[in-house]
Amino acid sequence: MTSTKRTLRGFSTESVFICPNCGHNVTLASAGSGGVYLGAAIIATGAIGLVLGINKGLSQGELIFLVVIFLFFSSPFLLEALKRRRYPVTGTRERDEHEVAAPGAGPTDPIQKGIVWMDGFGFVKGLLGVFAFMVLWFVFWTAVGLVKDFFF
């Protein structure tokens, strides 16, 4: 399977792959998007578990409920993982009309540059990126609160 076309779709990039032997087409999301989906599932399940178990702990029914919620939120990741396992990716992508034909040169279109940058993220970087974003978000609002408390 070799990549023929990439598009930006929501928080991930999707690549169209084609089999050189039989011509079968399949669309796969980037590996980094799987990490983003899994990180979002962990955060959402953790927040719901925190709300449910903050006073008295979690009962067995609430634990089962959290597992179901986790499976619901992580289903995009699980579906993409199964799809990637079924269609292993090999080969390289050919350049399209938006990219410079010179060897070693990257795309000139800013959207294509962003797509190439996002495709470079692997699963672990996508997963850790979600948590890094959360930490930066909390640091930002902590700084806003400190400025408010000290200066206003």
N, C-alpha and C positions, 0 to 999 in steps of 0.2 A: 504494500500500500504506500503510495507516494502522494504528497500534498499537491493539490492543483490550485486552490484558491483559499484565501483567508478573509473573514469578515468579522467585524466587531459586533457582538451581540450581548447587550446588557453589561454584565460585569465580567464577561469572558470573551475570548475569541474562539470562533469556530472555523475549522479547516475542513474543506472538502477533500477527501482522499479517494483515489481511484486505484484499482488493482491493475497492474500492467498486463497481467495474463488474461483475465476474464472481462475487465472493464467495469466491474462492480463499483458503484459510488457509495460512500458513507460519509456522514458529517460527524466529526468529533470535536468536543470542546477542548480547550488547552488544558494541560496538566495542572496549571496553577489554579484554574477555576474549581477543580475538585477540592483543593485545599481550602479555598475560600468558602465553598459550600459546607465542608465539614466543620470549619471553624465557626461559621454562623450557626450550625446545628448545635455545637457544643455550648456556645454562648446562650442561645435561646433556651436550651434544655436546662442549663445551669441557673438561668434567671428564674424559670418556672419552678425548678426544684428549690431554690432559695425562698421564693414566696410561699410555697407549700410547706416547707419544713422549718421555717424560722422559729416557730413557737414551740412545737411539740415533737419535732422530728418527723420522719417519713414512715408511714405505714406500708405494709406490703402492697396494698392496692395503689397507693401513690407511687411507689417504685415502678410497678407495672405500667402505670400511666406515663411516667417519665420515659420509660423505654419506648413506648408507643410514640410519644411526642418526638423523641430523638430519631426514631426510624422515619417518621413523617418529614422532619426537617432535613435529614441526611439522604433522603431518597434521590435527589438529583445527583449527589456524589456517588451513591451506590449504582445508579443506572449508568452513569458515565464510566465507572470502573468496570462494570460488566461489558460495556460496549468496547472499551479499550482492550480488554482481555480477549474478546472475540475477534477484533480486527487489529492485529499487531501492526505498528507503523514502522516501515523501513523506507530507505531512500531519502532523496532530497526534493525540495520543491522547486519547480521551474519559475522563473521570473515572469511577471505579467506586465501589462502596458504601463502601469504606474511606477514601475521600478526602473532604475538606470541599468542599461545593458552591460556596463563595464564590470569586469570581475572584481569582487571585493567591495564594490560600492553598494550602499544600502538604498532603501527606497527614498524618493524625494517628497512624496506626499506626506503631510504631517499625520494624517490618520493612519496611513500604512506604517509610519515610524512607530506610532503608539501601539499598533497591533504587534509589530515585531518585538517591541520592548515587553509587552504583556506576555507574549509567547515564551519569552526567556525565563519566566518564573516557573519553577517546578512545583510539585505538590507541597513540599515542606515549606518553601518560601511563601506560597499562597496561604497556607495554614498559619504560619507565624505572622504573616502580614496582617491578618485579621486581628490577632492579639496585640500586635504593635500599634495598630490603628486605635484600638480600645484604650491602650495605655496613653497614647498621645492625646486622645480625646479627654480622658480624665485629667491629665496634666494641664491641658489648656483650661478646662473649667475650674480647676483648683487655682490656677494663676489668676483667673478672672475673679474668683471669690476672694483671694488674698488682696488683690488690688482694691476691691470694693470695701473690704473690712478695714484696711489700713489707711486708705486715702479718702473715703467718702463716709 
